[in-house]
Amino acid sequence: MEFTFRWFGPKDPAKINHIRQVGVTGIVTSLNHIKYGEKWTDYEIKKRKKIINEVKNSKELKLKWSVAESLPVHNDIKSRSGKYKYYIDQYKDSLVNLSKNKIKTICYNFMPLIDWVRTDLNYKLENNVIALKYDHLKMCAFEKFILKIKDAEKRYTKNQIIKAKEIYKKMKNSEKQSLKKSLLGGLAANDRKFSINELKYEIDKFKEINHTDLRNNLKSFLIEIFPILREHQIKYCIHPDDPPYNIFGLPRIMSNENDIKYLTSIFKHENNGITLCTGSLGVDKKNNIEIIIKKYGKYINFIHLRNIKRDNNSKNFYESDHLDGDINMVNIIKLILKEEKIRERNNRPFNIPMRPDHGHTIIYDQDKIIIPGYSLLGRMKGLAELKGIIKALN
Ligand code: DNO
């Protein structure tokens, strides 16, 4: 595996010359400053590449921009409405410009409106580290009492709504702000942030789209861009739904093995690949990640290793230590290494880029402004543990 690390550009509190020291050779980044949906120009790509390549170190230790995560798919493309034709043309130009700059692994997602969500950004574990958590009753409280979505009743039981109301009443203002930050698109890598009214309006608009429609829209989009993916040998890789729940009642179509089967049936080629995100898929205990790797390993173009601890009596989960959660990380890594061996035997590039996904906020990072889930020290700790497993298995 190629060891990589996510970096949110010059404004990221995790400095790139520190990232160089944690033991990676690849950077995973995105041009978040470019207006949502507009093309990534050659000039802007080169500008970011230059910063990465110039990290002060000796020649052989150069960092490189390994993965574009993500090249955002505009919501009009997902809903196949509004200016979707324009945004598909912009997207095609971005793909070509990235490829011309030798950035060939490109991550994306097809989650409607909002990317990943959590409800608690400061969830303290028993050893005082800070983790991210998803609490379904807090999601209910947000939908019922903050967003005030009409059809929330359909998705929650009476009892859940009663409990959510009690929780909401006890919430401090800071907790309500944190809830809004996460659920209005404020978490890193979200393509855009919403106001309460904007989100309500967009959810209403998306209501016309069901699971089948969204799948069809993904297929139409892939058909449009696949010639470019093939011609430029792009390792395109869709990120799973995080979490694999229909957030706000909107369909999510990359949540399980069936969805992966559907995606790979559109074009049976590694240019139409997946991002294996263990933390996202792992939230649903019905997902057997080891089976998914065995069946769809050849489509894995990018890997996020993250662990979670589920609450077996609800949809709740929190992000645990990379090796200490409900996911058997050693078995997962074993299967990934096996897949890489198969690729090596078939003369296929076999060094799959992997990044430690998220990390607890620990030690001095707790006294700093960090991007939730993306502290330097917590991710460094996770990477070190994962590298230890890989070394031992190799
Ligand atoms: C969360 C990330 C996601 C991922 C995007 C990919 O931390 O795993 O935001 O980057 O969904 O498009």
Residues whose N, C-alpha, C, O or C-beta is under 5 A from the ligand:
A	BS01	DNO	S70 C107 Y108 N109 D115 W116 A188 A189 H239
